[in-house]
């Protein structure tokens, strides 16, 4: 089963956090769980929220919606640049090919 994880930028400017998404009436939080079962919620910037695709890169790093990726196509010996995006009509994540200057 695929993990449903979100990441977003903290409102306090201290980087990105990953965890469960919590929407309140006017604010958005990411809930973090530690190894002992305690949780902590951190307020995040709503426009930066993105979902984990269920895939990892070659280094084991999680790939999230909005991430910029580079794919080496050995068949044609070329490099492709893309951005991971959610496609609502297909209910799926896709790679949108981009020109280098668009990334």
N, C-alpha and C positions, 0 to 999 in steps of 0.2 A: 504494500500500500504506500502511496506517495505521501510524504510529509507535506503538510500545509503550513508554510512558514512565510512570514513577511519581513521586510526590512524597510527602514525609513531613517531619515536624518533627525537627530534630536533637536528640539527647539532651543536647547541651551548651547548649541554649537559644538558639542563634544563628539561629533562623528555620527556614525551609523549604528543602529541596533537591530538585532534579529529576534523574532519570537512570534507570539500570538498577537493578532490585531484586535484592539478593543476600540470601538466607536462609541463615544458618549454624544450627548446632544450637540455640543459645540467644539469638542476636543477629541483628538485621536491619540491613542497610546499603544505602545508595544509592551506586552508582558513578557518578562524574562523569568525563566526558572533556573534556579541553581541546582547543584548536585544533591542538596539535602531536601529538596521539595519546597523550598520557600520561593515565593514569587515577588517580583518588584515591577511596577509599571512605570514606564518613562514616556513622557509626552513627546510626540513627534510632529513634524510638519506634514500635514495631510497630502500635499501635492507630491511628496517624495516617496509615498508608500508604494512598494512593488512586491510582487509575489514570487516565491521560489518556483522554478519551472519543474523541479524534480530531477534535474540533470546537473552534473558537475563537469568542470573542465578537466583537462588532462592532469592538472595538479591537485584535483580533489576539491577545488573551490566551487561553492554553490553558484549556479547561474540563475539570476533573477531577471524578471521583466525589466526592460530598459537598459540592460547591460549591453555594452559594445563588445562584440566578439570578432575574432579573426579566424578564418577557416582556411587551412592550406589544402588545396585540391591537388593531390599528387598525380591524378590522371592527366591534368592539363598543366601541371607545374605552375599554377597561379595562386595568388592569395586573394581571398574574398573577405570583404568587411561587411558586417551586418549588425543590426540592433535587434534584440529580442523584444517582441511585442505581442500583446494579447489580441487575438482576433475573435471578437465577440460572436460573429455569425457562425464560426466553425467551433467555438468553444475550445480553443487551443492556442498554444504559444507558437509563433512563427518567427523565422529569421527574415527580416527585411534587408535586402542587399542595398548597400549605400556606397556612394563614391567616397573616397578618402577625405575629401574636403568637407563632406557633410557630417562626418563623425567628430 
